[in-house]
Amino acid sequence: MHLAAGQAVAGASDTAVVYFYYKWAEPPQQPGGPGVVEVGFYTKTKLVDLSVALIPRCGWVRPLEAHRALEAGPGAATARLVVAVEWLNATCPAALVWRWRFTEPGLGQGGEHIEHVDIYVPAVPEAEAWISGTAVYGLPAAVNLTVVLRGALGGEARLEGSGARVLWPGSAVALRPGVNIIPLRLVAESYTPTVKVAVNAADAAGRFYTREIHLQIPVAPPPAVQLQADRPALAPGTLNYVNVTVAVPSGADGVAYLTVAGGSASRSIYVIEVRGGLGRGVVDVVPTSQTVQLRAEVYYTIGGVLRREEAVLTLATTPAAAMARVSAAPGVLVRGVVNNVTLSITAPGAFNASIYPEGAASAGPTPLTVSGVNEARAVARLIPQGQSVRLRVVVSSQRWSEEHVVELPVVGGEAFLILPSKSAVAAGRGDVVPIRIYYIGRASRIEAYVVITSRYSPPLLQKVGLVPGGYAVVNYTVDVPLTAAGPVEITCDVYYTTPEGFGGQERKIVELAVVREPRVKIASIDVAPRNPEAGRPVSLAVTLHNSGFATAYNVEVRVSAPGAAAIIGESYLGQIQPQQSTATSLLLNATAPGNYTAVIQLRYMDEAGQIYTENATVTLAVKSRAQPLGEAANPGPGLAALAAVAAALVAAAAVAKRRGRQKTGPVKKSGD
C-alpha cells in the first residue's frame, strides 16, 4: 500500500518486496529538465540481480535511468531513479516495478513486484514582492509589503532600505507558502527610495532558495506649513493689527520667525511659538505699498526629524474702508452632515446681499439672497465636500458694491480632538505629557471617561465633563526606557454619554518621538594656587562629564565673582559625546584680600535645541600679597604690571598641565 502524495508506508504482506515511499531527492528545476526520485522499500529475503524502474502513465514524464543492484536485502533499501519532466506542479500516475533473477537462500526463482503510485512534480521555488501605499518625505509613514512565495515549504524575509529608514520590522519576518502581507513603518529620506527584500526559503527537497528583490517606494511630498491671517486686506496709511496663525503638520511643536515686506512694522522679526501644531501672534504694520507680504520661516520636529519650511501670505491694501461687515457662525463645519450657517451682514442704509457657497452642496437655493436696512441675517444649509468651505458674499446698495469672502474650515465627523502638548518625550525618566481633549460635537454637555494607554506605562482612567468647544487636560506620565528606539504610541479611548442618554466611544492614537537627553554635570573645580593672593590671577580648572546617552551641543562655561575681575571669563567647548568628560580653565583676579564666591555657569543644548543650565559655586579665600625682602612698600606701576604678567604666565602653564591630565574629582565648594 502507498500514499499518492509520495509519503506511502506499507504494512507487512506475503510479497518479497514491501513498498515504503517515494520522494524527490533532486526536484527538476525547469520544464524538460531531469530530476531524481528516491524510492524506499523493504525486501524479506536477499534479491539477486535486482532492478527498479519507474514506468509513467502520462505523456510528459520520461524515464531516463533505472536502478540496478547485484543484490539487495534482506532489510530496508533505497533506489534512485532519474526521469525527465515536461510540466511542473502536476501529478503523473506511474508504476514502480521491481524485478530480480534469484532469491536466497536456496537460489529460488526470480520474480516481479509492481506498485501503482501518483508522482507529484513540485514547482520551482519562486518569490515576488510589491509595495502598497505611499510614504511621505521626511515623515514616519506606514506602507504594506506583499511577498508571494510559491513552490517552497516556507522561509524568511530580511529588509534593508536605501534612501529610507525602516523603523519596523527591525528583524527577519517569517514567510509561509502563498501570500504574506507585512506592514512596514519607514521614513523616506529621498524621493526615490528603495527597499531590498532578501528572501531565504527551502524547496520540496529541503534545499535553500535565495532571492533579492529591489522595490521602489512611492513618495509624496510632506504637507505644507500654512500661514493665515484674520483679514484678507489692510487699511492704508494706518496701523493695522493682524492676527496671524501658523499651522504645521501632525500637531508638531516648533517656532516660526516672521518678517514683513511692503509695510512698516514695529519689529524686524516676530517670533511665534508653535505648540500642538498651531502658533498665534499679532503683527502690527502700516502698509507702504499695494500689497504687504508676510513670510514665515518655520522649524518643527516630527518623529525625531527636524524640518524647516517657509510659508508666504500676501495681504492686499484696500483703497478705502469697507462699507459692509460679514460674519458667519459656527466658525467650524462638520463634514458629511447638514450645517446651519448663520451669516450676519451689517451695512449703512438699505442693501441687498447674494451668498455663493464654494466647496459645499447647498440644501437651499443658490445663490441665497437677503435684503435689509443696516443689518440682515441669512441661514445657509450646507453640506461640506472638501477641507474648507468658501462663502462669497456680494453686498450692494444704490451707490456701492462690495465682495466679501468667508473661509470656514471643515473637520471630520468625530466628536473629539486629541492634542498632546508636546511632540517628544525623554527616554530614561518619567515624562509628563499634558493631553488636551477637545469636544467638537454638538451636545450641550457630555460626561466622558478617558482611558489612556501606552506600551511603557500603566493605563490611566480619568472622568471629564465637556461642553462644545471646550477641552479638558489629562496629565499622562510616559516612562520610556533608555534603550527604547522609534516613536511611542499613546492610545486615547473616550467613552461618553450625552444628556439625552446616547453614548459612544472614540479612539485616537497619537505618536510621540523618543529623544535621549544629554546630562552634563560639573564634576570638579580645582583652584590654583590653593592659597590665592590679592593682585595675582587665580585659575579655576573645571571638569565636565556627560553621563547621558545623547551628545551635548554648544557647551559653554562662564565664571563670575562679585568684586573680582574675570581675565578669562568664559569658555566654549562645542560638543561632549555621551559618557565622555572634558576640561577647561577660567582665570580671575581679586584685587583685594577677602572671601569671594565664584559662580560657575554651565549651559548646553540637545539636538532639538532644548537648553539646559547648571550652576556651581566655589569660595575663594584671597589673602594679602606677601612682600618679598627688598621690595618697596609701594612699587611703581611698571614693576606691578610686570609681576602680574609673570604670574599670569605661570598660572596659564599650570592650567595647560592640568588640562592634559584631565583631572576629575568632587566639586569643591571652597578653596583652602
Buried (B, 14 or more C-beta within 10 A) or exposed (E): EBEEEBEBEBEEEEBBBBBBBBBBBBBBEEEEBBBBBBBBBBBBBBBBBBBBBBEBEBEBBBBEEBBEBEBBBBEEBBBBBBBBBBBBEBBBEBEBBBBBEBBEEEEEEBBEBEBEBBBBBBBBBBBEBEBEEEBBBBBBBBBEBBBBBBBBBEBEBBBEBEBBBBBBBEEEBEBEBEEBEBEBBBBBBEEEBBBEBBBBBBBBBEEEBEBEBEBEBBBEEBEEBBBBBEBEBBBBEEEBEBEBBBBBBBBBBBBBBBBBBBBEBEEEEBEBEBBBBBBBBEBBBBBEEEBBBBBBBBBBBBBBBEBEBEBEBEBEBBEEEBBBEBEBEBEEBBBEEEBEBEBEBBBEEEBBBBBBBEBBEBEEEEBBEBEBEEEBEBEBBBBBEEEBBBBBBBBBBEEBEBBBEBBBEBEEEBBBBBBBBBBBBBBBEEBEBEBBBBBBBEBEEBBBBBBBBBEBBEEBEBEBEBEBEBBBEBEBBBBBEBEBEBBBEBBBBBBBBBEEEEEBEBEBEBBBBBBBBBBBBBBBBBBBBEEBBBBBBBBBBBBBBBEBBBBBBBBBBBBBBEEBEBBBBBBEBEBBEBEBBBBBBBBBBBEEBBEBBBEBBBBBBBBBEEEBEBEBBBBBBBEEEEEEEEEEEEEEEEEEEEBBEEBBEBBBEBBEEBBEEEBEEEBBEEBE
